[in-house]
Amino acid sequence: MLIEYIEMAMEKATVERLEDGTWYAEIPGFNGVWADGDTEPEACEELREVLQDWIEFRAHRGLEIPKVGSIDVKQLV
């Protein structure tokens, strides 16, 4: 279920190419979850890793983690 949560959250990601040619990705509603990379796939893969670390960090500290669809990740970690 955690993988499903991450995939659903990644579907909400926005990715844009910056003026310097690098890529920036973030997930709206997930404060502090962003990444960049030399290519779009690199930025998205980094974003996925940041999201997973963010979830673990917040879960460990009892901080709020938004629901994605019907999945409440707090019950999974």
N, CA and C atoms as a LAMMPS dump frame, in Angstrom:
ITEM: TIMESTEP
0
ITEM: NUMBER OF ATOMS
231
ITEM: BOX BOUNDS ff ff ff
-5.0000000000000000e+02 5.0000000000000000e+02
-5.0000000000000000e+02 5.0000000000000000e+02
-5.0000000000000000e+02 5.0000000000000000e+02
ITEM: ATOMS id mol type element x y z
1 1 1 N 0.806 -1.208 0
2 1 2 C 0 0 0
3 1 3 C 0.847 1.269 0
4 2 1 N 2.021 1.231 0.643
5 2 2 C 2.874 2.411 0.649
6 2 3 C 3.332 2.739 -0.769
7 3 1 N 3.647 1.72 -1.543
8 3 2 C 4.055 1.943 -2.937
9 3 3 C 2.905 2.576 -3.717
10 4 1 N 1.692 2.091 -3.475
11 4 2 C 0.518 2.651 -4.153
12 4 3 C 0.338 4.12 -3.761
13 5 1 N 0.52 4.426 -2.48
14 5 2 C 0.412 5.802 -2
15 5 3 C 1.426 6.688 -2.719
16 6 1 N 2.67 6.222 -2.78
17 6 2 C 3.725 7 -3.422
18 6 3 C 3.407 7.22 -4.898
19 7 1 N 2.956 6.184 -5.576
20 7 2 C 2.624 6.321 -6.998
21 7 3 C 1.473 7.303 -7.207
22 8 1 N 0.464 7.247 -6.348
23 8 2 C -0.663 8.169 -6.468
24 8 3 C -0.224 9.608 -6.197
25 9 1 N 0.659 9.787 -5.217
26 9 2 C 1.18 11.122 -4.926
27 9 3 C 2.019 11.633 -6.098
28 10 1 N 2.806 10.752 -6.698
29 10 2 C 3.646 11.146 -7.835
30 10 3 C 2.804 11.574 -9.034
31 11 1 N 1.602 11.048 -9.163
32 11 2 C 0.717 11.467 -10.247
33 11 3 C 0.329 12.934 -10.118
34 12 1 N 0.422 13.478 -8.908
35 12 2 C 0.09 14.878 -8.663
36 12 3 C 1.287 15.801 -8.895
37 13 1 N 2.451 15.226 -9.145
38 13 2 C 3.681 16.006 -9.288
39 13 3 C 3.616 16.946 -10.484
40 14 1 N 4.227 18.087 -10.304
41 14 2 C 4.421 19.015 -11.412
42 14 3 C 5.917 19.044 -11.72
43 15 1 N 6.219 19.084 -12.992
44 15 2 C 7.612 19.076 -13.441
45 15 3 C 7.78 20.182 -14.466
46 16 1 N 8.846 20.953 -14.328
47 16 2 C 9.08 22.013 -15.299
48 16 3 C 10.566 22.15 -15.604
49 17 1 N 10.83 22.552 -16.815
50 17 2 C 12.209 22.796 -17.23
51 17 3 C 12.545 24.248 -16.889
52 18 1 N 13.678 24.433 -16.233
53 18 2 C 14.107 25.761 -15.834
54 18 3 C 14.934 26.42 -16.939
55 19 1 N 15.142 27.715 -16.798
56 19 2 C 15.874 28.473 -17.81
57 19 3 C 17.282 27.933 -18.053
58 20 1 N 17.895 27.353 -17.015
59 20 2 C 19.261 26.835 -17.169
60 20 3 C 19.289 25.434 -17.785
61 21 1 N 18.115 24.905 -18.135
62 21 2 C 18.035 23.595 -18.776
63 21 3 C 17.839 22.433 -17.819
64 22 1 N 17.907 22.683 -16.523
65 22 2 C 17.664 21.616 -15.553
66 22 3 C 16.162 21.481 -15.324
67 23 1 N 15.776 20.446 -14.599
68 23 2 C 14.366 20.155 -14.343
69 23 3 C 14.071 20.281 -12.849
70 24 1 N 12.877 20.778 -12.544
71 24 2 C 12.409 20.952 -11.164
72 24 3 C 11.078 20.219 -11.023
73 25 1 N 10.935 19.455 -9.937
74 25 2 C 9.698 18.707 -9.697
75 25 3 C 9.256 18.904 -8.255
76 26 1 N 7.95 18.982 -8.049
77 26 2 C 7.389 19.089 -6.703
78 26 3 C 6.002 18.468 -6.696
79 27 1 N 5.507 18.212 -5.478
80 27 2 C 4.161 17.677 -5.332
81 27 3 C 3.357 18.68 -4.51
82 28 1 N 2.388 19.341 -5.126
83 28 2 C 1.563 20.297 -4.389
84 28 3 C 0.894 19.632 -3.18
85 29 1 N 0.9 20.347 -2.066
86 29 2 C 0.29 19.832 -0.844
87 29 3 C 1.241 19.034 0.031
88 30 1 N 2.457 18.793 -0.458
89 30 2 C 3.477 18.07 0.298
90 30 3 C 4.623 19.047 0.546
91 31 1 N 4.461 19.875 1.579
92 31 2 C 5.395 20.948 1.877
93 31 3 C 6.821 20.432 2.037
94 32 1 N 7.732 20.959 1.228
95 32 2 C 9.13 20.582 1.325
96 32 3 C 9.535 19.418 0.441
97 33 1 N 8.588 18.852 -0.291
98 33 2 C 8.903 17.724 -1.181
99 33 3 C 9.138 18.279 -2.585
100 34 1 N 10.417 18.381 -2.937
101 34 2 C 10.798 18.87 -4.254
102 34 3 C 12.144 18.264 -4.621
103 35 1 N 12.457 18.305 -5.897
104 35 2 C 13.729 17.772 -6.378
105 35 3 C 14.085 18.44 -7.692
106 36 1 N 15.348 18.312 -8.045
107 36 2 C 15.771 18.797 -9.352
108 36 3 C 16.734 17.793 -9.967
109 37 1 N 16.968 17.942 -11.242
110 37 2 C 17.869 17.035 -11.927
111 37 3 C 18.217 17.549 -13.304
112 38 1 N 19.201 16.921 -13.912
113 38 2 C 19.635 17.315 -15.25
114 38 3 C 18.633 16.903 -16.329
115 39 1 N 17.83 15.866 -16.041
116 39 2 C 16.808 15.404 -16.973
117 39 3 C 15.488 15.287 -16.227
118 40 1 N 14.394 15.227 -16.972
119 40 2 C 13.085 15.069 -16.335
120 40 3 C 12.989 13.75 -15.563
121 41 1 N 13.411 12.613 -16.15
122 41 2 C 13.348 11.363 -15.385
123 41 3 C 14.212 11.391 -14.116
124 42 1 N 15.361 12.047 -14.196
125 42 2 C 16.229 12.154 -13.021
126 42 3 C 15.547 12.959 -11.909
127 43 1 N 14.91 14.058 -12.269
128 43 2 C 14.203 14.87 -11.282
129 43 3 C 13.043 14.095 -10.668
130 44 1 N 12.331 13.324 -11.473
131 44 2 C 11.202 12.542 -10.964
132 44 3 C 11.665 11.416 -10.053
133 45 1 N 12.755 10.768 -10.385
134 45 2 C 13.269 9.7 -9.528
135 45 3 C 13.752 10.274 -8.194
136 46 1 N 14.414 11.402 -8.249
137 46 2 C 14.853 12.065 -7.021
138 46 3 C 13.637 12.475 -6.188
139 47 1 N 12.593 12.974 -6.849
140 47 2 C 11.372 13.367 -6.15
141 47 3 C 10.753 12.172 -5.431
142 48 1 N 10.727 11.034 -6.075
143 48 2 C 10.181 9.815 -5.471
144 48 3 C 10.965 9.461 -4.186
145 49 1 N 12.278 9.562 -4.236
146 49 2 C 13.11 9.263 -3.069
147 49 3 C 12.882 10.28 -1.953
148 50 1 N 12.784 11.554 -2.329
149 50 2 C 12.514 12.6 -1.333
150 50 3 C 11.167 12.353 -0.67
151 51 1 N 10.16 12.003 -1.457
152 51 2 C 8.826 11.734 -0.909
153 51 3 C 8.865 10.593 0.093
154 52 1 N 9.549 9.521 -0.242
155 52 2 C 9.627 8.379 0.674
156 52 3 C 10.314 8.782 1.978
157 53 1 N 11.417 9.509 1.895
158 53 2 C 12.114 9.979 3.103
159 53 3 C 11.227 10.916 3.909
160 54 1 N 10.497 11.783 3.224
161 54 2 C 9.601 12.741 3.87
162 54 3 C 8.517 12.004 4.651
163 55 1 N 7.937 10.968 4.044
164 55 2 C 6.898 10.178 4.699
165 55 3 C 7.458 9.523 5.964
166 56 1 N 8.604 8.893 5.842
167 56 2 C 9.221 8.22 6.991
168 56 3 C 9.54 9.215 8.112
169 57 1 N 10.086 10.362 7.759
170 57 2 C 10.421 11.395 8.738
171 57 3 C 9.17 11.857 9.485
172 58 1 N 8.131 12.195 8.731
173 58 2 C 6.911 12.711 9.358
174 58 3 C 6.199 11.636 10.179
175 59 1 N 6.173 10.416 9.682
176 59 2 C 5.523 9.326 10.414
177 59 3 C 6.243 9.066 11.732
178 60 1 N 7.55 9.077 11.695
179 60 2 C 8.353 8.821 12.894
180 60 3 C 8.109 9.882 13.971
181 61 1 N 7.834 11.111 13.538
182 61 2 C 7.639 12.211 14.481
183 61 3 C 6.162 12.507 14.761
184 62 1 N 5.279 11.706 14.189
185 62 2 C 3.854 11.893 14.431
186 62 3 C 3.279 13.129 13.764
187 63 1 N 3.919 13.598 12.708
188 63 2 C 3.444 14.78 11.997
189 63 3 C 2.404 14.399 10.95
190 64 1 N 1.629 15.374 10.553
191 64 2 C 0.555 15.136 9.584
192 64 3 C 1.121 14.712 8.226
193 65 1 N 0.468 13.731 7.631
194 65 2 C 0.775 13.275 6.284
195 65 3 C -0.553 13.265 5.534
196 66 1 N -0.637 13.983 4.419
197 66 2 C -1.923 14.072 3.727
198 66 3 C -2.368 12.734 3.15
199 67 1 N -3.676 12.545 3.122
200 67 2 C -4.235 11.377 2.431
201 67 3 C -4.102 11.59 0.933
202 68 1 N -3.927 10.503 0.219
203 68 2 C -3.949 10.533 -1.242
204 68 3 C -5.012 9.542 -1.653
205 69 1 N -6.049 10.056 -2.303
206 69 2 C -7.181 9.196 -2.598
207 69 3 C -7.79 8.728 -1.283
208 70 1 N -7.971 7.439 -1.148
209 70 2 C -8.537 6.891 0.089
210 70 3 C -7.451 6.321 1.001
211 71 1 N -6.185 6.526 0.642
212 71 2 C -5.089 5.936 1.422
213 71 3 C -4.623 6.894 2.505
214 72 1 N -4.675 6.428 3.74
215 72 2 C -4.14 7.151 4.88
216 72 3 C -2.814 6.499 5.244
217 73 1 N -1.726 7.092 4.825
218 73 2 C -0.401 6.487 4.959
219 73 3 C 0.008 6.305 6.417
220 74 1 N -0.553 7.079 7.319
221 74 2 C -0.205 6.934 8.736
222 74 3 C -0.504 5.546 9.255
223 75 1 N -1.451 4.868 8.649
224 75 2 C -1.8 3.506 9.065
225 75 3 C -0.872 2.469 8.455
226 76 1 N -0.032 2.893 7.493
227 76 2 C 0.825 1.956 6.782
228 76 3 C 2.244 1.908 7.321
229 77 1 N 2.701 2.992 7.954
230 77 2 C 4.096 3.048 8.419
231 77 3 C 4.191 2.937 9.917
